């Protein structure tokens, strides 16, 4: 009995060599939020949180420079949270101050 010829890739037929290429895609580098931290430090340094955000941003930048991506991500996340908190607090206090001025302006104007 003879063998039946099968096409390549089919059971019983000739097999081809498969090549696999692995490409290492570097993870996205963490953002250190240094500019936002500087603005928080200068304009919204409430309870010294702007200073803390700036310190964590500098730590994140230093960790990124030495290649410690996990440490850089942790410090960048902390700086981000502090910056969000400082910015939110500064906006709320600015709105509250504006409301106080608007409400009290007629009283102040009447007596002077």
Backbone as JSON, one array per atom type, in Angstrom:
{
  "sequence": "XXXXXXXXXXXXXXXXXXXXXXXXXXXXXXXXXXXXXXXXXXXXXXXXXXXXXXXXXXXXXXXXXXXXXXXXXXXXXXXXXXXXXXXXXXXXXXXXXXXXXXXXXXXXXXXX",
  "N": [[0.83, -1.15, 0.0], [0.51, 2.18, -0.7], [1.57, 5.42, 0.37], [-0.47, 8.27, 0.85], [-0.09, 11.42, -0.52], [0.06, 14.31, 1.37], [-0.91, 17.72, 1.85], [1.26, 20.49, 2.78], [1.41, 21.19, 6.28], [-0.83, 19.74, 6.92], [-2.11, 16.9, 8.72], [0.14, 14.23, 8.71], [1.49, 15.19, 6.58], [4.26, 17.13, 5.21], [5.92, 19.16, 7.58], [6.27, 22.61, 8.39], [8.74, 24.94, 9.55], [8.19, 26.97, 12.26], [8.72, 30.31, 13.09], [9.26, 32.41, 15.83], [9.09, 35.66, 16.96], [10.12, 37.68, 19.55], [9.33, 40.7, 20.89], [10.49, 43.15, 22.92], [8.75, 45.56, 24.46], [9.31, 48.59, 25.83], [8.09, 49.66, 29.0], [5.89, 52.41, 29.59], [7.42, 55.38, 30.62], [7.22, 56.77, 33.89], [5.45, 59.78, 34.67], [6.78, 62.59, 36.24], [5.56, 64.88, 37.21], [6.71, 67.4, 37.72], [6.48, 70.13, 36.94], [3.83, 70.79, 37.6], [4.02, 70.36, 40.34], [5.82, 72.37, 41.06], [4.24, 74.64, 40.51], [2.18, 74.18, 42.34], [3.65, 74.42, 44.66], [4.5, 77.1, 44.61], [2.13, 78.65, 44.26], [0.08, 77.41, 45.7], [0.75, 76.48, 48.32], [-0.5, 75.19, 50.58], [-0.66, 74.17, 53.89], [1.85, 73.11, 53.61], [1.76, 71.19, 51.64], [2.29, 71.53, 48.97], [5.05, 71.71, 48.96], [5.66, 69.11, 49.8], [4.67, 67.68, 47.59], [6.42, 68.61, 45.64], [8.85, 67.56, 46.6], [8.37, 64.79, 46.37], [8.08, 64.66, 43.6], [10.65, 65.29, 42.74], [12.01, 63.13, 43.85], [10.84, 61.09, 42.3], [11.8, 61.76, 39.76], [14.55, 61.37, 40.19], [14.62, 58.61, 40.77], [13.78, 57.63, 38.32], [15.92, 58.33, 36.74], [17.98, 56.66, 37.67], [17.01, 54.25, 36.91], [15.12, 52.84, 38.36], [12.14, 51.96, 37.92], [9.79, 51.14, 39.25], [9.98, 52.37, 41.78], [10.01, 55.01, 40.9], [7.44, 55.2, 39.82], [5.88, 54.89, 42.14], [6.6, 57.18, 43.68], [5.89, 59.18, 41.86], [3.13, 58.78, 41.7], [2.37, 59.45, 44.33], [3.12, 62.15, 44.33], [1.35, 63.05, 42.38], [-1.17, 62.63, 43.61], [-0.93, 64.36, 45.83], [-0.67, 66.8, 44.46], [-3.17, 66.98, 43.18], [-4.82, 67.19, 45.43], [-3.86, 69.6, 46.61], [-4.38, 71.43, 44.53], [-7.18, 71.2, 44.32], [-7.95, 72.06, 46.88], [-6.96, 74.69, 46.84], [-8.53, 75.8, 44.8], [-11.11, 75.56, 45.91], [-10.83, 77.19, 48.21], [-10.31, 79.63, 46.97], [-12.73, 80.1, 45.63], [-14.42, 80.26, 47.87], [-13.36, 82.56, 49.12], [-13.92, 84.44, 47.17], [-16.72, 84.39, 47.21], [-17.19, 85.36, 49.81], [-16.19, 87.97, 49.54], [-17.94, 89.0, 47.58], [-20.42, 88.79, 48.88], [-20.04, 90.43, 51.12], [-19.36, 92.9, 50.04], [-21.44, 94.89, 49.44], [-22.12, 95.65, 52.09], [-19.7, 96.67, 53.06], [-19.34, 98.8, 51.27], [-21.5, 100.45, 51.86], [-20.95, 101.57, 54.38], [-18.73, 103.14, 53.99]],
  "CA": [[0.0, 0.0, 0.0], [1.29, 3.42, -0.8], [1.16, 6.57, 1.19], [-1.07, 9.38, 0.13], [0.62, 12.69, -0.31], [-0.76, 15.34, 2.02], [-0.36, 19.06, 1.66], [2.02, 20.96, 3.95], [0.62, 21.65, 7.4], [-1.89, 18.78, 7.21], [-1.58, 15.72, 9.42], [0.79, 13.26, 7.85], [2.21, 15.89, 5.53], [5.48, 17.79, 5.68], [5.68, 20.28, 8.49], [7.16, 23.75, 8.22], [9.34, 25.47, 10.77], [7.59, 28.24, 12.64], [9.63, 31.2, 13.78], [8.59, 33.34, 16.73], [9.91, 36.82, 17.32], [9.69, 38.34, 20.78], [9.73, 42.1, 20.9], [10.33, 43.76, 24.23], [8.29, 46.94, 24.38], [9.55, 49.18, 27.15], [6.92, 50.26, 29.66], [5.88, 53.87, 29.54], [8.1, 55.98, 31.75], [6.28, 57.53, 34.71], [5.54, 61.22, 34.63], [7.12, 63.01, 37.59], [4.7, 66.01, 37.56], [7.56, 68.41, 38.34], [5.97, 71.47, 36.67], [2.63, 70.93, 38.42], [4.47, 70.47, 41.73], [6.37, 73.72, 41.23], [3.12, 75.58, 40.57], [1.53, 73.95, 43.63], [4.54, 74.93, 45.7], [4.55, 78.56, 44.57], [0.82, 79.29, 44.37], [-0.88, 76.73, 46.56], [1.5, 75.73, 49.33], [-1.33, 75.1, 51.77], [-0.24, 73.13, 54.83], [3.13, 72.61, 53.08], [1.52, 70.04, 50.76], [2.98, 71.83, 47.72], [6.45, 71.32, 49.18], [5.71, 67.64, 49.81], [4.5, 67.24, 46.21], [7.67, 68.91, 44.95], [9.86, 66.6, 47.05], [8.08, 63.49, 45.75], [8.36, 64.78, 42.16], [12.11, 65.21, 42.57], [12.37, 61.72, 44.1], [10.42, 60.3, 41.14], [12.75, 62.04, 38.69], [15.82, 60.71, 40.52], [14.44, 57.16, 40.6], [13.7, 57.35, 36.88], [17.28, 58.49, 36.19], [18.8, 55.5, 38.01], [16.42, 53.05, 36.32], [14.16, 52.2, 39.27], [10.84, 52.36, 37.4], [8.75, 50.95, 40.26], [10.13, 53.45, 42.75], [9.6, 56.25, 40.23], [5.98, 55.19, 39.72], [5.31, 55.13, 43.47], [6.8, 58.59, 44.04], [5.1, 60.0, 40.94], [1.73, 58.65, 42.1], [2.2, 60.24, 45.54], [3.16, 63.56, 43.92], [0.11, 63.33, 41.66], [-2.25, 62.73, 44.6], [-0.74, 65.6, 46.58], [-0.97, 67.92, 43.57], [-4.63, 67.05, 43.01], [-5.37, 67.68, 46.68], [-3.5, 71.02, 46.76], [-5.1, 72.2, 43.52], [-8.6, 71.22, 44.71], [-8.09, 72.91, 48.05], [-6.75, 76.08, 46.42], [-9.72, 76.24, 44.04], [-12.22, 75.72, 46.85], [-10.58, 78.37, 49.03], [-10.46, 80.81, 46.11], [-14.17, 80.3, 45.44], [-14.96, 80.72, 49.15], [-12.94, 83.95, 49.31], [-14.68, 85.25, 46.22], [-18.1, 84.48, 47.72], [-17.15, 86.26, 50.97], [-16.03, 89.34, 49.04], [-19.17, 89.4, 46.88], [-21.5, 88.95, 49.85], [-19.74, 91.53, 52.03], [-19.06, 94.15, 49.33], [-22.45, 95.93, 49.68], [-22.02, 96.12, 53.47], [-18.49, 97.5, 53.14], [-19.55, 100.0, 50.46], [-22.52, 101.27, 52.51], [-20.38, 102.26, 55.53], [-17.6, 103.99, 53.63]],
  "C": [[0.89, 1.23, 0.0], [0.74, 4.5, 0.11], [0.55, 7.62, 0.33], [-0.3, 10.65, 0.46], [-0.35, 13.71, 0.29], [-0.1, 16.69, 1.79], [0.35, 19.53, 2.92], [1.09, 21.5, 5.02], [-0.51, 20.72, 7.78], [-1.28, 17.58, 7.94], [-1.02, 14.71, 8.42], [1.59, 13.91, 6.74], [3.48, 16.53, 6.08], [5.14, 18.99, 6.56], [6.7, 21.38, 8.22], [7.69, 24.2, 9.57], [8.69, 26.82, 11.06], [8.61, 29.05, 13.44], [8.82, 32.17, 14.62], [9.56, 34.46, 17.08], [9.31, 37.47, 18.55], [10.23, 39.76, 20.76], [9.46, 42.64, 22.3], [9.95, 45.22, 24.04], [8.49, 47.55, 25.76], [8.27, 49.81, 27.7], [7.04, 51.78, 29.6], [6.53, 54.42, 30.8], [7.11, 56.81, 32.57], [6.53, 59.03, 34.59], [5.81, 61.7, 36.05], [6.35, 64.25, 38.05], [5.48, 67.17, 38.17], [7.02, 69.83, 38.13], [4.74, 71.74, 37.54], [3.01, 71.1, 39.89], [5.08, 71.84, 42.01], [5.27, 74.76, 41.35], [2.37, 75.41, 41.89], [2.35, 74.52, 44.77], [4.5, 76.46, 45.76], [3.18, 79.17, 44.88], [-0.14, 78.64, 45.35], [-0.21, 75.91, 47.63], [0.74, 75.69, 50.65], [-0.87, 73.92, 52.62], [1.05, 72.44, 54.37], [2.95, 71.39, 52.17], [2.17, 70.27, 49.39], [4.44, 71.45, 47.81], [6.59, 69.8, 49.17], [5.57, 67.09, 48.39], [5.77, 67.47, 45.42], [8.77, 67.91, 45.33], [9.62, 65.24, 46.4], [8.32, 63.52, 44.24], [9.85, 64.66, 41.89], [12.59, 63.79, 42.83], [12.0, 60.84, 42.91], [11.39, 60.51, 39.98], [14.08, 61.34, 38.94], [15.73, 59.2, 40.36], [14.4, 56.79, 39.13], [15.09, 57.41, 36.27], [18.16, 57.27, 36.49], [18.21, 54.19, 37.52], [15.45, 52.3, 37.21], [12.75, 52.66, 38.88], [9.73, 52.2, 38.43], [8.8, 52.04, 41.33], [9.69, 54.78, 42.16], [8.08, 56.32, 40.12], [5.33, 55.48, 41.08], [5.42, 56.6, 43.86], [5.98, 59.51, 43.14], [3.62, 59.94, 41.3], [1.45, 59.5, 43.35], [2.21, 61.73, 45.21], [1.88, 63.95, 43.21], [-1.06, 63.52, 42.64], [-2.14, 64.02, 45.4], [-1.07, 66.82, 45.72], [-2.46, 68.08, 43.35], [-5.26, 67.63, 44.26], [-5.1, 69.17, 46.87], [-4.28, 71.87, 45.78], [-6.59, 72.3, 43.88], [-8.82, 72.15, 45.89], [-7.91, 74.38, 47.7], [-7.95, 76.61, 45.65], [-10.89, 76.48, 44.97], [-12.04, 76.96, 47.72], [-10.71, 79.66, 48.23], [-11.94, 81.12, 45.87], [-14.81, 80.82, 46.72], [-14.59, 82.18, 49.41], [-13.7, 84.87, 48.38], [-16.13, 85.43, 46.69], [-18.16, 85.44, 48.91], [-17.03, 87.71, 50.52], [-17.31, 89.82, 48.38], [-20.3, 89.65, 47.87], [-21.27, 90.18, 50.73], [-19.47, 92.86, 51.33], [-20.14, 95.2, 49.54], [-22.4, 96.48, 51.1], [-20.82, 97.05, 53.62], [-18.71, 98.82, 52.41], [-20.53, 100.95, 51.15], [-21.92, 102.09, 53.66], [-19.22, 103.17, 55.19], [-17.97, 104.96, 52.58]]
}
